[in-house]
Amino acid sequence: MPISIIVGAQWGDEGKGRFVDLLAREAEVVARFSGGDNAGHTVAVGDKLYKMHLIPSGILHEGVVAIMGNGMVINPLSLVAEIDRLREQGVNVTPDNLLISARAHLITPAHIELDKIRERASGAEAIGTTLRGIGPAYHDKVGRCGVRIGEMIQLEDFAYSLRQSLQHANQSLSLQGAAVDVEASVAAYTRAAERLQPFIYDTALYLNQRLSQGARVIAEGAQGTLLDVDHGSYPYVTSSSPTAGGALTGLGVGPRYVDRVLGIAKAFSTRVGGGPMPTEDHGVVGQRLRGTGENFWDEYGTTTGRPRRCGWLDLVMLRYAAVVNGFSELALTKLDVLSGFEQVGVCVAYEIDGERWETPPTSNAQLERANPIYDMLPGWSEDLSQARCLQDLPRAARAYVDYVAQACGVPITMVSVGPERSQLVVL
C-alpha cells in the first residue's frame, strides 16, 4: 500500500534515477510527479546507458508500470522520440507499462520560443533554463489557458485547441520579431497525438486503485528541493514543486499512503544556471569535482551538456532540504569523487554581514553575500569503486558519511561509489 517519495535534496542532478531504478525492483508502480524534459535521469546497467528525460526510470524493470503524472508538462515530440530510443535499446514500452496523465499539460513550440526570448532578454540576470519551454508551459497552466494531454483523445478538437493556442501566442511573439509555424506545428503534434493516444489515462484514479489494492508505488521527483518554486532561491528556480509535497499534488494521491521520503544528495554541491551558490569554487577544487566531461559521470548536464558549478558540500542547504521535505532517510551519491583529496570541506554555516547563519536566508541579496564557514575533515586516497558494504569504506570516508548524517539529523542509508547500478553501499 505505501508510497516511497524520492526527492532531490540539492539543486538537482543528484543521481535520483539510479535510486528510482534500485527501489523499482520491489515496486509495482513508478510515477513521475513534476517537471518536463528539462530533467535528465541516467541509469547505467553494465555497459548500457539509459537516459530518460520524461519517462520514469522504473520503465527499465519488467512488470513495473511507469506513470507520467498530472504535475508534469510534456512535449509530445520529445516523448515520442524517447519512446523510440528506449525501444531501440531493447526496453519494452507499451500502453501496458506506460500511462500518461490526461491532466498533464502540453509544451508547445510557442512555449519553447518564449523561453528562448525571455532568457535572451534577461541578459546577465538570466535564470539559466534548459530552453525546453517548461516555465511558459506552467505559466499557461496557472493562467488557465493551457492545453492538456487529454485533449489528444479527440484529434479534431485537439488540433483546433492547439491552433488557437499557437495563433494567440504568435500575437505576443510577433512583438519580439518571432513566430511559430502554426500549421506545421499542428500537423506534427497531431501525428504525435495519434501515437500517444493509447497511453493516455486517468492516472490519479489508477494510482489510488493500485494503492488500495496494496501496490508499492515509487514517486519519482525531478530537479531538486533548492529549485522548488516556493522553497528555492526565487526567481532562480524551476516552475514546479519538486519537493515531497509536490508528489501528492502532482500525482493526485493523499498523504496517508506515504511511509518513506528518501532524499538524494551528492557528497558535494553542484548547480546549473543562475542563482546564488555559497560554496561554489572557481579554482582547483571546483575543476576537480567537475571532471573533464569525457565521462558521463562528470559534472555536465544530461539534458543540456552544460558544465555544472561545483563546490564543497553545503550542509546549511542540506539541513534546510531535510526540514522542508521531512526526509526519513538520505542517500549520498558520488562519494568516490572525493577520493584523493587530502582534506574534504563541509560548509556548516554562513557569515553574512558579520553574523553567523546556520539556516539559509530568504533573501537572495543576503545569500549572494554569504561566505561559507567550513569544517575541514580528513580525506582519503583509496579507490571506493569496489566497496559494497560499510567495512569496505576507508575510515575517513565512513567518518565523512557519519558527520553528514549527524549534521542533518537524518540517517544515511545508501552511498553510491560509482555510476554503475551495482556500485552501491547499503548501510
C-alpha positions as CSV (number, residue, x, y, z in Angstrom):
1,M,0.0,0.0,0.0
2,P,2.7,2.6,0.8
3,I,4.4,5.3,-1.3
4,S,8.1,5.9,-1.3
5,I,8.9,9.5,-2.4
6,I,12.3,10.1,-3.9
7,V,13.4,13.8,-3.8
8,G,16.4,15.7,-4.9
9,A,17.9,17.4,-1.8
10,Q,20.0,20.0,-3.6
11,W,19.9,21.9,-6.9
12,G,19.0,18.8,-9.0
13,D,21.4,16.4,-10.7
14,E,21.9,14.4,-7.5
15,G,21.5,11.0,-9.1
16,K,17.9,10.3,-8.4
17,G,17.4,8.0,-11.4
18,R,19.7,5.2,-10.1
19,F,17.8,5.1,-6.8
20,V,14.4,5.0,-8.6
21,D,15.9,2.2,-10.6
22,L,17.0,0.4,-7.4
23,L,13.7,0.7,-5.5
24,A,11.7,-0.1,-8.6
25,R,12.9,-3.7,-8.2
26,E,10.5,-4.1,-5.3
27,A,7.7,-1.9,-6.6
28,E,4.7,-2.3,-8.9
29,V,4.4,1.3,-10.0
30,V,6.9,4.2,-10.5
31,A,5.3,7.6,-11.0
32,R,6.9,10.9,-12.0
33,F,5.2,13.9,-10.5
34,S,6.8,17.1,-11.8
35,G,8.8,18.8,-14.4
36,G,9.3,18.0,-18.1
37,D,12.1,17.2,-20.4
38,N,14.3,19.6,-18.5
39,A,15.1,16.6,-16.3
40,G,17.8,14.1,-17.1
41,H,17.9,10.7,-15.3
42,T,20.7,8.4,-16.3
43,V,20.9,4.7,-15.3
44,A,23.9,2.6,-16.1
45,V,23.3,-1.2,-16.4
46,G,26.5,-3.0,-17.3
47,D,27.9,-1.4,-20.4
48,K,24.5,0.1,-21.3
49,L,23.5,3.7,-20.6
50,Y,19.8,4.6,-20.4
51,K,18.9,8.3,-20.4
52,M,15.4,9.3,-19.5
53,H,14.1,12.9,-19.7
54,L,10.3,12.3,-19.4
55,I,9.6,8.6,-18.8
56,P,10.1,7.4,-15.2
57,S,13.3,5.4,-14.7
58,G,11.2,2.4,-13.5
59,I,10.4,1.6,-17.1
60,L,13.6,-0.5,-17.2
61,H,12.1,-3.1,-14.9
62,E,9.8,-5.8,-16.3
63,G,6.4,-5.8,-14.6
64,V,6.6,-2.2,-13.4
65,V,4.0,0.3,-14.6
66,A,5.5,3.8,-15.3
67,I,3.3,6.8,-14.8
68,M,3.7,10.3,-16.1
69,G,1.6,12.3,-13.6
70,N,-0.6,15.4,-13.9
71,G,2.1,17.6,-12.4
72,M,4.2,17.2,-15.4
73,V,4.4,19.3,-18.6
74,I,5.1,17.2,-21.7
75,N,6.5,17.9,-25.1
76,P,4.8,15.1,-27.2
77,L,7.5,15.2,-29.9
78,S,10.2,14.6,-27.2
79,L,8.1,11.9,-25.7
80,V,7.7,10.0,-28.9
81,A,11.4,10.3,-29.6
82,E,12.2,9.0,-26.1
83,I,9.9,6.0,-26.5
84,D,11.5,5.1,-29.8
85,R,15.0,5.5,-28.4
86,L,14.3,3.2,-25.5
87,R,12.7,0.6,-27.8
88,E,15.8,0.7,-29.9
89,Q,17.8,-0.1,-26.7
90,G,15.5,-3.1,-26.1
91,V,13.3,-1.6,-23.5
92,N,9.6,-2.7,-23.7
93,V,7.4,0.5,-23.8
94,T,3.7,-0.1,-24.4
95,P,0.3,1.1,-23.0
96,D,0.6,-1.8,-20.6
97,N,3.6,-0.4,-18.8
98,L,3.4,3.4,-19.5
99,L,0.5,5.6,-18.6
100,I,0.3,9.4,-19.3
101,S,-2.0,11.6,-17.2
102,A,-4.8,13.1,-19.2
103,R,-4.4,16.1,-16.9
104,A,-0.8,16.8,-17.6
105,H,-0.2,19.9,-19.7
106,L,1.3,20.3,-23.2
107,I,4.6,22.1,-24.1
108,T,4.1,23.7,-27.5
109,P,6.6,25.2,-29.9
110,A,5.4,28.6,-28.8
111,H,6.4,27.8,-25.2
112,I,9.9,26.9,-26.4
113,E,10.2,30.1,-28.4
114,L,9.0,32.2,-25.5
115,D,11.5,30.5,-23.2
116,K,14.4,31.5,-25.5
117,I,13.2,35.1,-25.9
118,R,12.8,35.6,-22.2
119,E,16.3,34.2,-21.4
120,R,17.9,36.4,-24.1
121,A,16.1,39.4,-22.8
122,S,17.3,38.8,-19.2
123,G,20.9,39.1,-20.2
124,A,23.2,38.7,-17.1
125,E,20.1,38.1,-14.9
126,A,19.0,35.1,-16.9
127,I,17.8,32.2,-14.8
128,G,19.7,29.6,-16.9
129,T,16.7,27.5,-18.0
130,T,17.1,24.5,-20.3
131,L,15.1,26.4,-23.0
132,R,12.7,23.5,-23.3
133,G,9.6,25.7,-22.7
134,I,9.0,24.4,-19.2
135,G,8.3,27.8,-17.5
136,P,6.0,29.2,-20.2
137,A,4.0,25.9,-20.2
138,Y,3.5,26.1,-16.4
139,H,2.6,29.8,-16.8
140,D,-0.2,28.9,-19.2
141,K,-1.3,26.1,-16.9
142,V,-1.7,28.5,-13.9
143,G,-3.1,31.2,-16.2
144,R,-5.8,28.7,-17.3
145,C,-5.1,28.9,-21.0
146,G,-3.0,25.7,-21.4
147,V,-3.7,22.6,-23.5
148,R,-4.0,19.3,-21.7
149,I,-2.7,15.9,-22.9
150,G,-6.3,14.6,-22.6
151,E,-7.4,16.7,-25.5
152,M,-5.4,14.4,-27.8
153,I,-8.1,11.8,-27.5
154,Q,-10.3,13.7,-30.0
155,L,-7.8,14.7,-32.7
156,E,-10.0,17.3,-34.4
157,D,-10.8,19.1,-31.1
158,F,-7.1,18.8,-30.2
159,A,-6.0,20.3,-33.5
160,Y,-8.4,23.2,-33.0
161,S,-7.3,23.9,-29.4
162,L,-3.6,23.8,-30.4
163,R,-4.1,26.0,-33.4
164,Q,-6.0,28.6,-31.3
165,S,-3.2,28.5,-28.6
166,L,-0.4,28.9,-31.2
167,Q,-2.2,31.7,-33.0
168,H,-2.7,33.6,-29.7
169,A,0.9,33.0,-28.8
170,N,2.1,34.4,-32.2
171,Q,0.5,37.7,-31.3
172,S,2.9,38.0,-28.4
173,L,5.8,36.5,-30.3
174,S,5.4,38.9,-33.2
175,L,6.2,41.8,-30.9
176,Q,9.6,40.2,-30.4
177,G,10.1,39.6,-34.1
178,A,9.4,35.9,-33.8
179,A,6.7,33.4,-34.7
180,V,6.0,29.7,-34.9
181,D,4.7,27.9,-38.0
182,V,1.2,27.1,-36.8
183,E,0.1,24.6,-39.4
184,A,3.4,22.7,-39.4
185,S,3.2,22.5,-35.6
186,V,-0.4,21.3,-35.6
187,A,0.4,18.6,-38.1
188,A,3.5,17.4,-36.2
189,Y,1.6,17.4,-32.8
190,T,-1.4,15.6,-34.3
191,R,0.9,12.9,-35.6
192,A,2.4,12.5,-32.1
193,A,-1.1,12.5,-30.6
194,E,-2.1,9.6,-32.8
195,R,0.8,7.6,-31.4
196,L,0.3,8.7,-27.8
197,Q,-3.5,8.2,-27.6
198,P,-3.3,4.6,-26.3
199,F,-1.1,5.7,-23.4
200,I,-3.4,8.4,-22.1
201,Y,-5.3,7.6,-18.9
202,D,-6.8,9.0,-15.7
203,T,-3.6,8.2,-13.7
204,A,-4.9,9.6,-10.4
205,L,-7.7,7.1,-10.5
206,Y,-5.3,4.3,-11.5
207,L,-2.8,5.1,-8.7
208,N,-5.4,5.3,-6.0
209,Q,-6.9,2.0,-7.1
210,R,-3.5,0.3,-7.1
211,L,-2.7,1.7,-3.7
212,S,-6.0,0.5,-2.3
213,Q,-5.0,-3.0,-3.6
214,G,-1.7,-2.9,-1.7
215,A,0.7,-1.9,-4.5
216,R,4.0,-0.4,-3.7
217,V,4.5,2.9,-5.5
218,I,7.7,4.9,-6.1
219,A,7.1,8.7,-6.6
220,E,9.9,10.0,-8.7
221,G,10.9,13.7,-8.5
222,A,12.8,15.8,-11.0
223,Q,15.1,18.7,-10.3
224,G,15.7,19.4,-6.6
225,T,14.4,21.0,-3.4
226,L,16.5,24.1,-3.8
227,L,14.9,24.7,-7.2
228,D,11.4,24.5,-5.9
229,V,9.2,27.5,-6.9
230,D,8.3,28.1,-3.3
231,H,11.3,26.9,-1.4
232,G,14.2,27.6,-3.7
233,S,16.2,30.8,-4.3
234,Y,13.4,32.5,-6.2
235,P,13.4,33.5,-9.1
236,Y,16.3,31.2,-9.9
237,V,14.1,28.2,-9.6
238,T,12.0,25.8,-11.7
239,S,8.3,26.4,-12.2
240,S,7.0,23.3,-10.4
241,S,7.3,21.8,-6.9
242,P,9.9,19.0,-6.8
243,T,9.6,18.6,-3.1
244,A,7.8,15.8,-1.2
245,G,4.6,17.9,-1.0
246,G,4.6,18.3,-4.8
247,A,4.5,14.5,-5.2
248,L,1.0,14.4,-3.7
249,T,-0.5,17.2,-5.8
250,G,1.5,16.1,-8.9
251,L,0.0,12.6,-8.7
252,G,-3.4,13.1,-7.1
253,V,-2.9,10.9,-4.0
254,G,-3.3,11.6,-0.3
255,P,-0.6,11.7,2.4
256,R,-1.9,8.7,4.3
257,Y,-0.2,6.4,1.8
258,V,3.3,7.9,2.3
259,D,5.7,5.9,4.5
260,R,9.1,6.9,3.2
261,V,10.7,10.1,2.0
262,L,14.2,9.4,0.6
263,G,16.3,12.5,-0.1
264,I,19.2,12.1,-2.6
265,A,22.2,14.3,-2.2
266,K,25.7,14.4,-3.7
267,A,28.7,14.2,-1.4
268,F,29.5,17.7,-2.7
269,S,27.4,20.6,-4.2
270,T,26.6,21.4,-7.8
271,R,24.3,23.8,-9.6
272,V,23.5,24.6,-13.2
273,G,22.3,28.0,-14.3
274,G,22.0,31.3,-12.4
275,G,21.3,32.0,-8.8
276,P,23.4,32.1,-5.6
277,M,25.6,29.1,-4.6
278,P,27.6,30.0,-1.5
279,T,30.1,27.1,-1.7
280,E,30.9,27.4,-5.5
281,D,34.6,27.0,-6.1
282,H,36.1,28.7,-9.1
283,G,39.6,27.2,-8.6
284,V,41.2,23.8,-8.5
285,V,38.7,22.1,-6.2
286,G,35.7,23.1,-8.4
287,Q,37.5,21.9,-11.5
288,R,38.5,18.6,-10.0
289,L,35.0,17.9,-8.7
290,R,33.6,18.8,-12.1
291,G,35.8,16.4,-14.1
292,T,36.8,16.8,-17.7
293,G,33.5,15.9,-19.4
294,E,34.9,12.9,-21.0
295,N,32.8,10.5,-18.9
296,F,29.0,10.7,-18.3
297,W,29.7,10.6,-14.6
298,D,31.4,14.0,-14.8
299,E,29.5,17.2,-13.9
300,Y,28.0,18.1,-17.2
301,G,24.2,18.3,-17.6
302,T,22.4,15.2,-19.0
303,T,19.9,17.5,-20.7
304,T,21.9,20.5,-21.8
305,G,25.6,19.3,-21.6
306,R,26.4,22.5,-19.7
307,P,29.2,22.3,-17.1
308,R,27.9,22.4,-13.6
309,R,29.1,24.8,-10.9
310,C,30.8,22.8,-8.2
311,G,32.0,23.2,-4.6
312,W,32.2,21.5,-1.2
313,L,29.0,20.2,0.4
314,D,26.6,22.8,1.7
315,L,25.2,21.5,5.0
316,V,23.2,24.7,5.6
317,M,21.2,23.9,2.5
318,L,21.0,20.2,3.0
319,R,19.6,20.6,6.5
320,Y,17.0,23.0,5.1
321,A,16.0,20.4,2.5
322,A,15.7,17.8,5.2
323,V,13.3,20.0,7.1
324,V,11.2,21.1,4.1
325,N,10.7,17.5,2.9
326,G,10.6,15.6,6.2
327,F,13.2,13.2,5.0
328,S,13.1,9.8,6.7
329,E,16.5,9.0,5.2
330,L,19.2,10.2,2.9
331,A,21.2,8.6,0.1
332,L,24.6,10.1,-0.6
333,T,25.9,9.9,-4.2
334,K,29.4,10.3,-5.8
335,L,31.4,9.7,-2.6
336,D,34.0,8.1,-4.9
337,V,34.6,11.5,-6.5
338,L,36.1,12.8,-3.2
339,S,38.8,10.2,-3.2
340,G,42.3,11.7,-3.4
341,F,41.6,15.0,-1.5
342,E,43.9,15.4,1.5
343,Q,41.0,17.3,3.2
344,V,37.3,17.4,2.4
345,G,35.3,20.6,3.2
346,V,31.8,20.8,4.5
347,C,30.0,24.1,4.9
348,V,28.5,24.2,8.4
349,A,27.3,27.9,8.5
350,Y,27.4,31.2,6.6
351,E,28.9,34.5,7.6
352,I,26.6,37.3,6.3
353,D,27.4,40.9,7.2
354,G,29.4,39.8,10.2
355,E,26.7,37.4,11.6
356,R,26.7,33.6,11.7
357,W,23.8,31.9,9.9
358,E,23.1,28.2,10.3
359,T,19.9,28.4,8.2
360,P,19.6,29.9,4.7
361,P,18.3,33.5,4.5
362,T,15.1,34.0,2.5
363,S,16.7,37.0,0.7
364,N,18.8,36.3,-2.4
365,A,20.7,39.5,-1.8
366,Q,21.8,38.1,1.6
367,L,22.5,34.7,0.1
368,E,24.8,36.3,-2.5
369,R,26.8,37.9,0.3
370,A,27.1,34.6,2.3
371,N,30.6,33.5,3.0
372,P,30.8,29.7,3.8
373,I,32.2,28.6,7.1
374,Y,33.9,25.3,6.6
375,D,34.9,22.3,8.8
376,M,37.7,20.5,7.1
377,L,37.6,16.8,7.5
378,P,40.4,14.2,6.8
379,G,40.4,13.0,3.3
380,W,41.2,9.5,1.9
381,S,43.1,8.2,-1.1
382,E,41.6,4.8,-1.6
383,D,39.5,3.9,-4.7
384,L,36.0,3.3,-3.5
385,S,34.6,1.8,-6.7
386,Q,34.6,-1.8,-5.4
387,A,33.1,-1.0,-2.0
388,R,29.8,-2.8,-1.3
389,C,29.4,-2.7,2.5
390,L,30.3,-0.3,5.3
391,Q,33.5,-2.2,6.2
392,D,34.8,-1.7,2.6
393,L,34.9,2.1,3.1
394,P,38.1,3.7,4.4
395,R,37.8,5.0,8.0
396,A,37.9,8.7,6.8
397,A,35.1,8.0,4.3
398,R,33.0,6.4,6.9
399,A,33.6,9.4,9.2
400,Y,32.6,11.8,6.5
401,V,29.3,9.9,6.0
402,D,28.6,9.8,9.7
403,Y,29.4,13.6,10.0
404,V,26.9,14.5,7.3
405,A,24.2,12.3,8.8
406,Q,24.6,13.7,12.3
407,A,24.7,17.3,11.0
408,C,21.4,16.8,9.1
409,G,19.7,14.7,11.8
410,V,18.8,12.2,9.1
411,P,20.2,8.6,8.7
412,I,22.2,7.9,5.6
413,T,21.1,4.5,4.4
414,M,22.9,4.2,1.0
415,V,26.0,5.6,-0.6
416,S,26.9,5.3,-4.3
417,V,30.6,4.8,-5.2
418,G,30.4,4.8,-9.0
419,P,28.0,5.2,-11.9
420,E,27.0,1.5,-12.4
421,R,23.9,0.0,-11.0
422,S,25.8,-2.3,-8.6
423,Q,28.2,0.3,-7.3
424,L,26.3,0.9,-4.1
425,V,27.0,0.6,-0.4
426,V,23.9,-0.2,1.7
427,L,24.5,0.9,5.3
